[in-house]
Amino acid sequence: MSTERIEEFLGAVKVAFAGNTLVGLRLGGYHGSEADLKTIDVKKIVAKGVEKFSFTFHYKTRDIIKNQIQPEALGNLRTALRDEFRSARLATTEFDLTFERNGDKVRLKRSEVAGRAAPPTTHDRAKNRPLGETNKPWLHALGITGKDGQVRNDAQDKFRQINKMVEIFAPLIQAIKADKPRIIDMGAGKGYLDFALYDYLATVANRPADIIGVELRDKLVADGNATAAASGFSGLSFVPGTILDYDAAGADAVIALHACDTATDDAIYQGIKAGAALIAVAPCCHKQIRRQMEAGKPAAELGVLLRHGIFLERQAEMVTDTLRALLLELSGYRVKVFEFVSDAHTPKNNLVVAEKDGRAGRDREAVLRQIAETKALFGIERHYLEGLLGL
């Protein structure tokens, strides 16, 4: 399979989306497992300040529309081009790019166009970010803005990052059925996500929520509560404690960003135990599994992949999060993994998103077998999360 060609096509889609030159995208030649699915049309929309890909699935007797944020959309397009659709046509204001796949061979053909305009998306360049207003107490308290209410030069990247976090997390929260979801941020730190998400939900999306940031450091807890009070955020609070010690009962969503090593598993366990509708973690420092891979006996054919330290580290990250995804599936969650933020902000950029789904993990024996086979392949005795779940 020519993955380079697929990535080249997706790169053109991403550039057109970001530059507002996307006229449309159509996928055809479907040969997947969904009955009666014919084609998919894709366009760009802006919903409640968030840029999204809008997919229209054309079936034999009906159409279904699904809107997705960029990381999820690109991941689904990658799978579709690789496995399910034999052709695609990207139309932009500057060129057309056609994609044709015949078995493992992929061909791209580009033709220039002129005089074509992109369809309206209600997109306003001056309001390109979910958090357009910068003159807010919490932004100043967290060092993002100066006394004049403008974003500081040395905080531009951080401001872009927290806007990106809102773009990703707000739709996930809004999909929760609870009238006023209770969101727990495990290892909240200074609360960048908590303040940004609460502000957006309260002032833009008009979606009331309670957000609790759990943080071990007393000063950060006190500072967070003071800033929340000064901002008038009555539904946002910070509490002291460790992830495992906190009582997460009643949580609708459990989030953990860059909780180190097994602290991510503590957060996942708390979400599972609480029966949360959403569990979302951006893992960091996969030491527990790496140590076992180094000390264990991985399959001989993996030797070339594990010989160098940097490759071993990456494999440990992939295996750790793969096992986490399987254990979440076993616990009744539908799991997606996609890019969280650009490497320019942090090298730890995978987001594991698990949504409660009674159908997920029904074939318990099959999932358990996958877990056992994965551990045996990489010489792993036990994943820390298995112990928390009593497996």
NUTORVO-508864 format. One record per residue (C-alpha): residue number from 1; residue in one letter; x, y, z. Coordinates in nm, 4 decimals. Layout:
<rs>
R; n; res; X; Y; Z
R; NUM; A; X; Y; Z
...
</rs>
This chain:
<rs>
R; n; res; X; Y; Z
R; 1; M; 0.0000; 0.0000; 0.0000
R; 2; S; 0.1364; 0.3410; -0.0964
R; 3; T; 0.0933; 0.5121; 0.2389
R; 4; E; 0.2945; 0.8080; 0.1132
R; 5; R; 0.0309; 0.8812; -0.1510
R; 6; I; -0.2497; 0.8570; 0.1023
R; 7; E; -0.0675; 1.0944; 0.3376
R; 8; E; -0.0021; 1.3326; 0.0465
R; 9; F; -0.3739; 1.3382; -0.0315
R; 10; L; -0.4673; 1.3882; 0.3349
R; 11; G; -0.2077; 1.6643; 0.3594
R; 12; A; -0.3803; 1.8470; 0.0741
R; 13; V; -0.7169; 1.8041; 0.2499
R; 14; K; -0.5719; 1.9411; 0.5739
R; 15; V; -0.4173; 2.2451; 0.4017
R; 16; A; -0.7429; 2.3212; 0.2171
R; 17; F; -0.9400; 2.2897; 0.5413
R; 18; A; -0.7042; 2.5202; 0.7325
R; 19; G; -0.6800; 2.7754; 0.4501
R; 20; N; -1.0548; 2.7892; 0.3776
R; 21; T; -0.9973; 2.6772; 0.0183
R; 22; L; -1.1911; 2.3508; 0.0517
R; 23; V; -1.4777; 2.3350; -0.1989
R; 24; G; -1.5644; 1.9719; -0.1379
R; 25; L; -1.4424; 1.6149; -0.1065
R; 26; R; -1.6195; 1.3033; -0.2378
R; 27; L; -1.5276; 0.9417; -0.1694
R; 28; G; -1.6525; 0.6721; -0.4080
R; 29; G; -1.5960; 0.3124; -0.5061
R; 30; Y; -1.6989; 0.1809; -0.1662
R; 31; H; -1.6200; -0.1846; -0.0925
R; 32; G; -1.6514; -0.2001; 0.2859
R; 33; S; -1.8879; -0.3861; 0.5148
R; 34; E; -2.1700; -0.1294; 0.5560
R; 35; A; -2.4784; -0.2334; 0.3648
R; 36; D; -2.6075; 0.0119; 0.0996
R; 37; L; -2.3393; 0.2787; 0.1590
R; 38; K; -2.2544; 0.4377; -0.1762
R; 39; T; -2.0522; 0.7572; -0.1386
R; 40; I; -1.9447; 1.0143; 0.1200
R; 41; D; -1.9370; 1.3909; 0.0673
R; 42; V; -1.7237; 1.6040; 0.2975
R; 43; K; -1.7266; 1.9784; 0.3532
R; 44; K; -1.6101; 2.2289; 0.6125
R; 45; I; -1.8490; 2.3872; 0.8611
R; 46; V; -1.8205; 2.6076; 1.1680
R; 47; A; -2.0547; 2.5045; 1.4491
R; 48; K; -2.0641; 2.7138; 1.7680
R; 49; G; -1.7241; 2.8589; 1.6890
R; 50; V; -1.5585; 2.5207; 1.6241
R; 51; E; -1.4295; 2.4244; 1.2786
R; 52; K; -1.5356; 2.0743; 1.1782
R; 53; F; -1.5507; 1.8339; 0.8875
R; 54; S; -1.9110; 1.7554; 0.7953
R; 55; F; -1.9549; 1.4049; 0.6494
R; 56; T; -2.2687; 1.3170; 0.4521
R; 57; F; -2.2969; 0.9388; 0.4171
R; 58; H; -2.5098; 0.8582; 0.1127
R; 59; Y; -2.6904; 0.5251; 0.1493
R; 60; K; -2.9262; 0.3641; -0.0983
R; 61; T; -3.2378; 0.5031; 0.0710
R; 62; R; -3.1132; 0.7654; 0.3164
R; 63; D; -2.8407; 1.0164; 0.4033
R; 64; I; -2.6689; 1.0463; 0.7405
R; 65; I; -2.4665; 1.3533; 0.8476
R; 66; K; -2.1880; 1.3345; 1.1040
R; 67; N; -1.9704; 1.6281; 1.2106
R; 68; Q; -1.6202; 1.5566; 1.3366
R; 69; I; -1.3298; 1.7595; 1.4693
R; 70; Q; -1.0145; 1.7530; 1.2610
R; 71; P; -0.8059; 1.4805; 1.4334
R; 72; E; -1.0931; 1.2315; 1.4326
R; 73; A; -1.1970; 1.3225; 1.0769
R; 74; L; -0.8484; 1.2801; 0.9324
R; 75; G; -0.8083; 0.9464; 1.1078
R; 76; N; -1.1365; 0.8218; 0.9619
R; 77; L; -1.0454; 0.9499; 0.6163
R; 78; R; -0.7114; 0.7687; 0.6385
R; 79; T; -0.8876; 0.4401; 0.7153
R; 80; A; -1.1454; 0.4992; 0.4423
R; 81; L; -0.8834; 0.5659; 0.1738
R; 82; R; -0.6694; 0.2742; 0.2832
R; 83; D; -0.9368; 0.0086; 0.3230
R; 84; E; -1.2856; 0.1096; 0.2087
R; 85; F; -1.2964; 0.3481; -0.0891
R; 86; R; -1.1222; 0.3083; -0.4238
R; 87; S; -1.1544; 0.6697; -0.5343
R; 88; A; -1.1782; 1.0234; -0.4024
R; 89; R; -1.1853; 1.3722; -0.5480
R; 90; L; -1.0704; 1.6790; -0.3575
R; 91; A; -1.1913; 2.0104; -0.4990
R; 92; T; -1.0317; 2.3343; -0.3814
R; 93; T; -1.0388; 2.6922; -0.5048
R; 94; E; -0.7006; 2.6347; -0.6720
R; 95; F; -0.6921; 2.2732; -0.7939
R; 96; D; -0.8616; 1.9353; -0.8113
R; 97; L; -0.6823; 1.6289; -0.6740
R; 98; T; -0.8111; 1.2831; -0.7642
R; 99; F; -0.7243; 0.9676; -0.5745
R; 100; E; -0.7454; 0.6204; -0.7283
R; 101; R; -0.6565; 0.2958; -0.5530
R; 102; N; -0.6226; -0.0369; -0.7304
R; 103; G; -0.5176; -0.3017; -0.4821
R; 104; D; -0.1949; -0.1764; -0.3239
R; 105; K; -0.1317; 0.0826; -0.5936
R; 106; V; -0.2402; 0.4422; -0.5429
R; 107; R; -0.2401; 0.7126; -0.8084
R; 108; L; -0.2900; 1.0865; -0.7606
R; 109; K; -0.3705; 1.3312; -1.0384
R; 110; R; -0.3745; 1.7069; -0.9929
R; 111; S; -0.5328; 1.9624; -1.2256
R; 112; E; -0.5290; 2.3379; -1.1750
R; 113; V; -0.8517; 2.5429; -1.1728
R; 114; A; -0.9314; 2.9129; -1.1597
R; 115; G; -1.2246; 3.1322; -1.0638
R; 116; R; -1.3726; 2.8885; -0.8135
R; 117; A; -1.4931; 3.0065; -0.4718
R; 118; A; -1.5204; 2.8055; -0.1525
R; 119; P; -1.8767; 2.7607; -0.0180
R; 120; P; -1.9725; 2.9628; 0.2908
R; 121; T; -1.9082; 2.8013; 0.6296
R; 122; T; -2.0051; 3.0999; 0.8489
R; 123; H; -1.6301; 3.1063; 0.9222
R; 124; D; -1.4971; 3.4430; 1.0367
R; 125; R; -1.1213; 3.4785; 1.0370
R; 126; A; -1.1414; 3.7314; 1.3197
R; 127; K; -1.3242; 3.4724; 1.5325
R; 128; N; -1.1278; 3.1674; 1.4332
R; 129; R; -1.0800; 3.0479; 1.7915
R; 130; P; -1.3394; 2.9206; 2.0355
R; 131; L; -1.2079; 3.1686; 2.2943
R; 132; G; -1.2176; 3.4913; 2.0974
R; 133; E; -1.2445; 3.7299; 2.3935
R; 134; T; -0.9100; 3.7692; 2.5729
R; 135; N; -0.9876; 4.0311; 2.8365
R; 136; K; -1.0773; 3.7790; 3.1069
R; 137; P; -0.9452; 3.7412; 3.4642
R; 138; W; -0.8462; 3.3755; 3.4306
R; 139; L; -0.6341; 3.4373; 3.1217
R; 140; H; -0.4449; 3.7107; 3.3043
R; 141; A; -0.4092; 3.5027; 3.6231
R; 142; L; -0.2581; 3.2143; 3.4244
R; 143; G; -0.0091; 3.4448; 3.2548
R; 144; I; -0.1647; 3.4250; 2.9084
R; 145; T; -0.2568; 3.7930; 2.8790
R; 146; G; -0.1048; 4.1161; 3.0040
R; 147; K; -0.2674; 4.4024; 3.1896
R; 148; D; -0.4056; 4.5325; 2.8601
R; 149; G; -0.6018; 4.2126; 2.8085
R; 150; Q; -0.4002; 4.1119; 2.5028
R; 151; V; -0.2264; 3.7774; 2.4637
R; 152; R; 0.1414; 3.8130; 2.5542
R; 153; N; 0.3973; 3.7451; 2.2830
R; 154; D; 0.5581; 3.4699; 2.4882
R; 155; A; 0.2177; 3.3047; 2.5464
R; 156; Q; 0.0882; 3.2876; 2.1895
R; 157; D; 0.1659; 2.9156; 2.1609
R; 158; K; -0.0037; 2.8394; 2.4921
R; 159; F; -0.3134; 3.0366; 2.3888
R; 160; R; -0.3325; 2.8424; 2.0621
R; 161; Q; -0.2890; 2.5205; 2.2576
R; 162; I; -0.5747; 2.5849; 2.4997
R; 163; N; -0.7996; 2.6842; 2.2092
R; 164; K; -0.7128; 2.3555; 2.0427
R; 165; M; -0.7976; 2.1738; 2.3656
R; 166; V; -1.1406; 2.3370; 2.3652
R; 167; E; -1.1939; 2.2414; 2.0004
R; 168; I; -1.1297; 1.8781; 2.0895
R; 169; F; -1.2978; 1.8474; 2.4281
R; 170; A; -1.6056; 2.0705; 2.3916
R; 171; P; -1.7813; 1.8461; 2.1353
R; 172; L; -1.7068; 1.5399; 2.3509
R; 173; I; -1.8605; 1.7059; 2.6558
R; 174; Q; -2.1578; 1.8375; 2.4591
R; 175; A; -2.2322; 1.4825; 2.3430
R; 176; I; -2.2867; 1.3684; 2.7036
R; 177; K; -2.6589; 1.3237; 2.7713
R; 178; A; -2.6588; 1.4606; 3.1276
R; 179; D; -2.8264; 1.8013; 3.1614
R; 180; K; -2.5356; 1.9320; 3.3665
R; 181; P; -2.2379; 1.6976; 3.3249
R; 182; R; -1.9933; 1.6548; 3.6109
R; 183; I; -1.6390; 1.6637; 3.4718
R; 184; I; -1.3368; 1.5557; 3.6753
R; 185; D; -0.9901; 1.6634; 3.5618
R; 186; M; -0.7369; 1.4365; 3.7308
R; 187; G; -0.4005; 1.6042; 3.7901
R; 188; A; -0.5336; 1.9451; 3.6900
R; 189; G; -0.2147; 2.1443; 3.7452
R; 190; K; -0.2857; 2.5141; 3.6864
R; 191; G; -0.6167; 2.4250; 3.5268
R; 192; Y; -0.5631; 2.5589; 3.1759
R; 193; L; -0.8108; 2.3084; 3.0301
R; 194; D; -1.0598; 2.3540; 3.3126
R; 195; F; -1.0804; 2.7320; 3.2818
R; 196; A; -1.0888; 2.7289; 2.9023
R; 197; L; -1.3497; 2.4547; 2.8812
R; 198; Y; -1.5719; 2.6036; 3.1510
R; 199; D; -1.5543; 2.9474; 2.9878
R; 200; Y; -1.6459; 2.8077; 2.6464
R; 201; L; -1.9308; 2.5890; 2.7732
R; 202; A; -2.0776; 2.8698; 2.9845
R; 203; T; -2.0372; 3.1694; 2.7542
R; 204; V; -2.0364; 3.0297; 2.4005
R; 205; A; -2.2099; 2.6912; 2.3977
R; 206; N; -2.4590; 2.7769; 2.6756
R; 207; R; -2.4041; 2.4265; 2.8134
R; 208; P; -2.3924; 2.4278; 3.1959
R; 209; A; -2.1409; 2.1934; 3.3567
R; 210; D; -1.9623; 2.1333; 3.6851
R; 211; I; -1.5858; 2.0941; 3.6505
R; 212; I; -1.3655; 1.9743; 3.9377
R; 213; G; -0.9887; 1.9823; 3.9100
R; 214; V; -0.8087; 1.7316; 4.1339
R; 215; E; -0.4537; 1.8441; 4.2141
R; 216; L; -0.1968; 1.7273; 4.4674
R; 217; R; -0.0241; 2.0657; 4.5173
R; 218; D; -0.2083; 2.2813; 4.7701
R; 219; K; -0.0913; 2.6139; 4.6247
R; 220; L; -0.2245; 2.5320; 4.2789
R; 221; V; -0.5564; 2.4311; 4.4352
R; 222; A; -0.5800; 2.7595; 4.6280
R; 223; D; -0.4771; 2.9661; 4.3249
R; 224; G; -0.7266; 2.7854; 4.1031
R; 225; N; -1.0162; 2.8415; 4.3398
R; 226; A; -0.9275; 3.2087; 4.3822
R; 227; T; -0.9134; 3.2596; 4.0055
R; 228; A; -1.2412; 3.0722; 3.9539
R; 229; A; -1.4103; 3.2968; 4.2109
R; 230; A; -1.2644; 3.6117; 4.0522
R; 231; S; -1.3925; 3.4936; 3.7131
R; 232; G; -1.7422; 3.4238; 3.8396
R; 233; F; -1.7117; 3.0547; 3.7524
R; 234; S; -1.9356; 2.9113; 4.0240
R; 235; G; -1.9346; 2.5630; 3.8715
R; 236; L; -1.5547; 2.5319; 3.8590
R; 237; S; -1.3581; 2.4244; 4.1653
R; 238; F; -1.0286; 2.2626; 4.2605
R; 239; V; -0.9740; 2.0071; 4.5354
R; 240; P; -0.6537; 1.8694; 4.6894
R; 241; G; -0.5627; 1.5030; 4.6705
R; 242; T; -0.4300; 1.2178; 4.4636
R; 243; I; -0.6109; 1.0626; 4.1690
R; 244; L; -0.6825; 0.7305; 4.3419
R; 245; D; -0.7922; 0.8906; 4.6699
R; 246; Y; -1.0542; 1.1147; 4.5095
R; 247; D; -1.4142; 0.9921; 4.5144
R; 248; A; -1.5196; 1.0203; 4.1509
R; 249; A; -1.8670; 0.8715; 4.2047
R; 250; G; -2.1219; 1.0449; 3.9845
R; 251; A; -1.8675; 1.1684; 3.7311
R; 252; D; -1.9970; 1.1970; 3.3749
R; 253; A; -1.6487; 1.2581; 3.2351
R; 254; V; -1.2998; 1.1853; 3.3662
R; 255; I; -1.0071; 1.3610; 3.1976
R; 256; A; -0.6317; 1.3370; 3.2577
R; 257; L; -0.3776; 1.5275; 3.0524
R; 258; H; -0.0193; 1.4039; 3.0730
R; 259; A; -0.0577; 1.2226; 3.4042
R; 260; C; 0.2780; 1.0493; 3.4396
R; 261; D; 0.3069; 0.6749; 3.3774
R; 262; T; 0.0560; 0.4744; 3.5849
R; 263; A; -0.1228; 0.7907; 3.7049
R; 264; T; -0.2994; 0.7763; 3.3679
R; 265; D; -0.4194; 0.4270; 3.4588
R; 266; D; -0.5408; 0.5569; 3.7954
R; 267; A; -0.7545; 0.8114; 3.6103
R; 268; I; -0.8885; 0.5495; 3.3675
R; 269; Y; -0.9768; 0.3225; 3.6589
R; 270; Q; -1.1587; 0.6038; 3.8366
R; 271; G; -1.3605; 0.6721; 3.5237
R; 272; I; -1.4500; 0.3070; 3.4763
R; 273; K; -1.5425; 0.2663; 3.8450
R; 274; A; -1.7639; 0.5757; 3.8263
R; 275; G; -1.9309; 0.4513; 3.5075
R; 276; A; -1.8412; 0.7822; 3.3400
R; 277; A; -1.9902; 0.8392; 2.9954
R; 278; L; -1.6554; 0.9769; 2.8774
R; 279; I; -1.2954; 0.8979; 2.9691
R; 280; A; -1.0266; 1.0958; 2.7870
R; 281; V; -0.6558; 1.0736; 2.8652
R; 282; A; -0.3401; 1.2050; 2.7024
R; 283; P; -0.0812; 0.9588; 2.8412
R; 284; C; 0.2736; 1.0453; 2.9412
R; 285; C; 0.5857; 0.8501; 3.0434
R; 286; H; 0.5157; 0.4821; 2.9691
R; 287; K; 0.7745; 0.3482; 3.2126
R; 288; Q; 0.5851; 0.0556; 3.3649
R; 289; I; 0.5518; -0.1393; 3.0422
R; 290; R; 0.8921; -0.0365; 2.9105
R; 291; R; 1.0621; -0.1846; 3.2168
R; 292; Q; 0.8794; -0.5128; 3.1623
R; 293; M; 0.9722; -0.5183; 2.7940
R; 294; E; 1.3366; -0.4646; 2.8844
R; 295; A; 1.3336; -0.7348; 3.1518
R; 296; G; 1.1039; -0.9814; 2.9765
R; 297; K; 1.1382; -1.1988; 2.6698
R; 298; P; 0.9664; -1.0405; 2.3705
R; 299; A; 0.9194; -1.2517; 2.0583
R; 300; A; 1.2481; -1.3013; 1.8741
R; 301; E; 1.1181; -1.1401; 1.5548
R; 302; L; 1.0711; -0.8116; 1.7446
R; 303; G; 1.4424; -0.7849; 1.8207
R; 304; V; 1.5164; -0.5439; 1.5367
R; 305; L; 1.2323; -0.3140; 1.6518
R; 306; L; 1.3449; -0.3088; 2.0152
R; 307; R; 1.7208; -0.2945; 1.9657
R; 308; H; 1.7530; 0.0834; 1.9891
R; 309; G; 1.6375; 0.2743; 2.2956
R; 310; I; 1.4331; 0.5329; 2.1082
R; 311; F; 1.2430; 0.2616; 1.9185
R; 312; L; 1.1906; 0.0646; 2.2374
R; 313; E; 1.0415; 0.3741; 2.3981
R; 314; R; 0.8007; 0.4285; 2.1097
R; 315; Q; 0.6991; 0.0637; 2.1050
R; 316; A; 0.6398; 0.0795; 2.4812
R; 317; E; 0.4110; 0.3803; 2.4305
R; 318; M; 0.2139; 0.2045; 2.1586
R; 319; V; 0.1824; -0.1218; 2.3512
R; 320; T; 0.0863; 0.0532; 2.6760
R; 321; D; -0.1909; 0.2531; 2.5113
R; 322; T; -0.3066; -0.0436; 2.3029
R; 323; L; -0.3556; -0.2445; 2.6213
R; 324; R; -0.5343; 0.0514; 2.7806
R; 325; A; -0.7703; 0.0673; 2.4833
R; 326; L; -0.8407; -0.3063; 2.5051
R; 327; L; -0.9036; -0.2887; 2.8798
R; 328; L; -1.1438; 0.0005; 2.8231
R; 329; E; -1.3240; -0.2021; 2.5569
R; 330; L; -1.3435; -0.4880; 2.8037
R; 331; S; -1.5106; -0.2455; 3.0462
R; 332; G; -1.7828; -0.1458; 2.8013
R; 333; Y; -1.6305; 0.1525; 2.6205
R; 334; R; -1.5972; 0.2395; 2.2541
R; 335; V; -1.2402; 0.3654; 2.2099
R; 336; K; -1.0720; 0.6025; 1.9646
R; 337; V; -0.7093; 0.7154; 1.9626
R; 338; F; -0.5994; 1.0236; 1.7693
R; 339; E; -0.3569; 1.3154; 1.7727
R; 340; F; -0.4167; 1.5593; 2.0556
R; 341; V; -0.2020; 1.8657; 1.9808
R; 342; S; 0.0874; 1.9400; 1.7526
R; 343; D; 0.4373; 1.8198; 1.8394
R; 344; A; 0.5269; 2.1879; 1.8525
R; 345; H; 0.3478; 2.2036; 2.1871
R; 346; T; 0.4282; 1.8668; 2.3400
R; 347; P; 0.5824; 1.5420; 2.2197
R; 348; K; 0.3187; 1.3458; 2.4112
R; 349; N; 0.0330; 1.3983; 2.1669
R; 350; N; -0.1915; 1.0924; 2.1629
R; 351; L; -0.5409; 1.1234; 2.3047
R; 352; V; -0.7293; 0.8107; 2.4093
R; 353; V; -1.1034; 0.8799; 2.4038
R; 354; A; -1.3417; 0.6212; 2.5487
R; 355; E; -1.7197; 0.6643; 2.5343
R; 356; K; -1.9530; 0.4392; 2.7322
R; 357; D; -2.1239; 0.1920; 2.5030
R; 358; G; -2.3043; -0.1159; 2.6311
R; 359; R; -2.2285; -0.2993; 2.3062
R; 360; A; -1.8500; -0.2528; 2.3332
R; 361; G; -1.6531; -0.5415; 2.4791
R; 362; R; -1.9422; -0.7888; 2.4614
R; 363; D; -1.7104; -1.0598; 2.3260
R; 364; R; -1.5185; -1.0671; 2.6497
R; 365; E; -1.3202; -1.3802; 2.5686
R; 366; A; -1.1969; -1.2366; 2.2393
R; 367; V; -1.0766; -0.9151; 2.4064
R; 368; L; -0.9085; -1.1101; 2.6865
R; 369; R; -0.7353; -1.3217; 2.4249
R; 370; Q; -0.6073; -1.0108; 2.2444
R; 371; I; -0.4707; -0.8748; 2.5714
R; 372; A; -0.2960; -1.2029; 2.6532
R; 373; E; -0.1480; -1.2336; 2.3035
R; 374; T; -0.0189; -0.8759; 2.3077
R; 375; K; 0.1472; -0.9249; 2.6459
R; 376; A; 0.3060; -1.2526; 2.5382
R; 377; L; 0.4371; -1.1003; 2.2145
R; 378; F; 0.6168; -0.8197; 2.3971
R; 379; G; 0.7258; -1.0138; 2.7054
R; 380; I; 0.4891; -0.8304; 2.9401
R; 381; E; 0.3773; -0.9960; 3.2615
R; 382; R; 0.1031; -0.7566; 3.3713
R; 383; H; -0.0318; -0.4149; 3.2871
R; 384; Y; -0.0829; -0.1948; 3.5912
R; 385; L; -0.4447; -0.1218; 3.4930
R; 386; E; -0.5205; -0.4958; 3.5003
R; 387; G; -0.4393; -0.4992; 3.8689
R; 388; L; -0.6663; -0.2012; 3.9383
R; 389; L; -0.9492; -0.3761; 3.7549
R; 390; G; -0.8915; -0.7025; 3.9429
R; 391; L; -0.8026; -0.9022; 3.6296
</rs>
